[in-house]
Amino acid sequence: MEKIFYAPYLMVYWIFWKFLRKNKRPLEIAPCIYISPRPGRDDVHYFGTGRDILVYDLSAEIEEIPDLQKKCSYHSVSFLDIGTLDIEETKKLVNEITENYRKLPEEGKIFIHCTMGLTRSSVIGILVMKNILSLPLDEAVETMKGIHKDAVIHPYLKDFLKKI
């Protein structure tokens, strides 16, 4: 019933994802940490699968592909694209990713993605970079913009980032 109710909304997101996403290849923002849009079945080879790969799916709009859910250490942390991020939930997520990074096996990777790979994954990526690389916030933002040319960091998100 819910899928029928949300079908128009989900269809629009799927169309945006299918035809408007830019970087299909994950971008490495720190050693062994990557961000990207939600991958399709044909894009998984860019990143790979396995138990040493931690996937953080920030998409609330589109379901994850089964390969990543079943073959990787999968974590769904749904943030709505059009909603505001919760400070406490964001802090918890960033701390979890940071802790998992410190325990990452030699062949391990962390993959953070949202539907389009423009805002949510970039914001979480900035905060993770800030923690792991011990960067000041402004430097983490500029580093992200240098790595991910299409990142969308709205002015209200800069204020949000300062609160974390």
C-alpha positions in Angstrom: 0.0 0.0 0.0 2.8 2.5 0.9 4.6 1.8 -2.4 1.4 2.6 -4.3 0.9 5.8 -2.3 4.5 7.0 -2.9 4.8 5.7 -6.4 4.8 9.2 -8.1 7.4 10.4 -5.7 9.6 7.3 -6.1 9.2 7.4 -9.9 10.5 11.0 -10.1 13.5 10.1 -7.9 14.2 7.0 -10.0 14.1 9.2 -13.2 16.5 11.8 -11.6 18.8 9.0 -10.4 18.8 7.2 -13.8 19.3 10.2 -16.0 20.8 13.0 -14.0 23.4 11.5 -11.6 26.9 12.6 -12.5 29.7 10.6 -10.9 29.0 6.9 -11.2 32.5 6.0 -9.9 33.0 6.5 -6.2 35.3 9.4 -5.2 37.9 8.7 -2.6 37.7 11.5 0.0 40.2 10.0 2.4 42.2 6.7 2.4 39.7 3.9 1.9 36.6 6.2 2.3 34.5 6.8 -0.8 31.3 8.7 -1.6 29.0 8.5 -4.6 25.5 8.4 -5.8 23.5 5.2 -5.2 25.1 2.6 -7.5 23.2 0.6 -10.1 23.9 -3.1 -10.7 26.3 -2.1 -13.5 28.2 0.2 -11.2 29.1 -2.1 -8.4 32.3 -3.2 -10.1 33.7 0.3 -9.5 33.7 -0.5 -5.8 33.4 -4.2 -5.3 31.6 -6.3 -2.7 32.7 -8.2 0.3 32.4 -8.4 4.1 35.3 -5.9 4.6 33.3 -3.3 2.7 31.1 -1.1 4.8 28.2 0.5 2.9 26.4 3.5 4.4 23.2 4.1 2.4 21.8 7.5 3.2 19.0 7.2 0.6 15.4 7.2 1.9 14.0 7.4 -1.6 15.3 4.4 -3.5 16.0 0.8 -2.2 19.6 -0.5 -2.2 20.6 -3.0 -4.8 20.6 -6.5 -3.3 24.3 -7.2 -4.0 25.4 -4.4 -1.6 22.8 -5.4 1.0 23.7 -9.1 1.0 27.5 -9.2 0.2 28.7 -6.1 2.2 28.4 -4.9 5.7 25.3 -2.8 4.9 24.0 0.1 7.1 20.9 2.0 6.1 20.7 5.5 7.6 17.9 7.1 5.8 18.0 10.9 5.5 15.4 12.5 3.3 16.8 14.6 0.5 14.5 17.5 1.1 14.5 17.3 4.9 16.9 18.8 7.4 19.5 16.6 9.0 19.1 15.9 12.6 22.2 17.0 14.7 22.2 14.1 17.1 21.6 11.5 14.4 24.3 13.0 12.2 26.8 13.1 15.1 26.0 9.4 15.9 26.5 8.4 12.2 29.8 10.3 11.8 31.2 8.8 15.1 30.1 5.3 14.0 31.9 5.7 10.6 35.0 7.2 12.3 35.1 4.2 14.8 34.6 1.7 12.0 37.4 3.4 10.0 39.8 2.9 12.9 38.9 -0.8 12.9 38.9 -1.3 9.2 40.8 -4.4 8.0 43.7 -3.9 5.5 41.5 -4.6 2.5 38.5 -2.8 3.9 36.7 0.2 2.4 33.9 2.5 3.5 31.4 3.5 0.9 28.9 6.4 1.7 26.2 7.1 -0.8 22.9 8.9 -1.2 20.6 8.9 -4.2 22.3 11.5 -6.4 25.6 11.8 -4.5 25.5 15.5 -4.3 24.5 16.7 -0.9 23.9 14.1 1.8 26.9 12.0 1.1 29.0 15.1 0.7 27.9 16.5 4.1 28.6 13.3 5.9 31.9 12.9 3.9 33.0 16.4 5.1 32.3 15.5 8.7 34.1 12.2 8.4 37.1 13.8 6.7 37.2 16.4 9.4 37.4 13.7 12.1 39.7 11.2 10.4 42.1 13.7 8.8 41.9 16.2 11.8 41.0 19.0 9.4 39.4 22.4 10.4 35.8 22.5 9.0 36.6 25.1 6.3 39.5 23.0 5.0 37.3 19.9 5.0 34.6 21.7 3.0 37.2 23.1 0.5 38.8 19.6 0.2 35.4 18.1 -0.6 34.8 20.8 -3.2 38.1 20.0 -4.8 37.5 16.3 -4.9 33.8 16.4 -5.8 33.2 19.3 -8.2 29.4 18.7 -8.2 28.9 18.6 -4.4 26.1 20.8 -3.3 26.7 22.5 0.0 24.0 25.1 0.6 24.6 28.0 3.0 22.2 26.5 5.5 24.3 23.3 5.5 27.5 25.3 6.3 25.7 26.5 9.4 24.6 23.0 10.2 28.2 21.7 9.8 29.4 24.2 12.3 27.1 22.7 14.9 28.5 19.2 14.6 
